[in-house]
């Protein structure tokens, strides 16, 4: 490995991150809000630190190796929230570093959990920054770096694969990784622009449309109001959100192929995308019928509206809320949190284990059941007409084991710290799956503000390892990783 070369790359990323603070700064200047100085100071500090890191290690720059990619993504997702927290610390009186770091980590990992209240009273630029971090974290700041810094060379492929989600990471959309990354960001911003326009047409103001476009496309769930989408009291706005949350939950590589081939066939032939849409439609209908049967809403139209918005929001790991769904009969919120663990597609901005892994696990289970009856039978696991390599299946099983173990471990740590069972278990699910709200103390009517500093740091760690899909982080703690 080349740790100093990794530090050099992180320095360039930090410098780039400082430039991104120009977006909320522009809002601050246009509105003359009091956070203008906070963003100027934060950008200057961030740019200086990034430049210092890059210059101090410039003679160690070299091509990234496979292990470098894992070290780099972990360092990046650990350090960038530090700088993302600076504007919040400088602009919000009395905010601790622990809470500011949690808020920035939540934004960049597209979790959407918050420790802040009185969001309507915050300077506009602060809310813009919170939401904008979700947008850039959605596709991944590292993919952005690969897109605009092709000087990384061959090593960029290792960085790209370390950052991207899903079990099948060796599929190439274009011959060059940098070209692939640029294509994905182009598609991402094109759909984001459509989302922004749709929100504006549906009745949002320009600033609200921009902020909620960021958190919708990043599937992050931050809002500019304590009541989230309930503040708008608009069915049209909610249906716009449903459509674009569904779009953001699909593998963006498929949109890239649709644009490249000028054909929708890539969407209709992809097993994961078809399963995803069917799962979402069936889940919305199930919860709507359940709410109607239990007379939560007198009209089925209302039950369908609230079920569609909140089921899609939680299942796609967005975390918006239009009602306090924790007051629904327990099956509905529990089922929604169950969906957030696996419902989104690999290559989307959503969290969780990804639907493709669930599909492969079911195929693997079916194969083993067949082999119990027919021990001599050769039953390969197939996907899209091809045999899934054994190495992928082993990696899948290892991931699922680590995922389950991490769920239990984080829950136990939170219970040990004094949190009640419902809050601890659902906070763990919400943080590792990058969903945001859980139930109990961290439900949709509350937030993470009441957590102790220790609990807040545990949840911050859970969000980070969940965003990087566990193994990319935990591999750093193995002795084999550090051996030559």
QUINORPE-V460551 format. One record per helix or strand of 2 or more residues. SS is the DSSP state (hx for helix, st for strand). FROM is the first residue (numbers start at 1). TO is the last residue. If there is no record, write none. Layout:
BEGIN
SS/FROM/TO
SS/FROM/TO
END
This chain:
BEGIN
hx/3/20
hx/22/31
hx/36/56
hx/58/60
hx/66/91
hx/97/108
hx/119/121
hx/124/139
hx/141/148
hx/150/163
hx/177/202
hx/206/217
hx/228/231
hx/235/248
hx/252/261
hx/265/269
hx/271/293
hx/300/315
hx/325/327
hx/330/339
hx/355/373
st/382/383
st/386/387
hx/390/416
hx/421/432
hx/440/442
hx/453/467
hx/471/477
hx/479/482
END
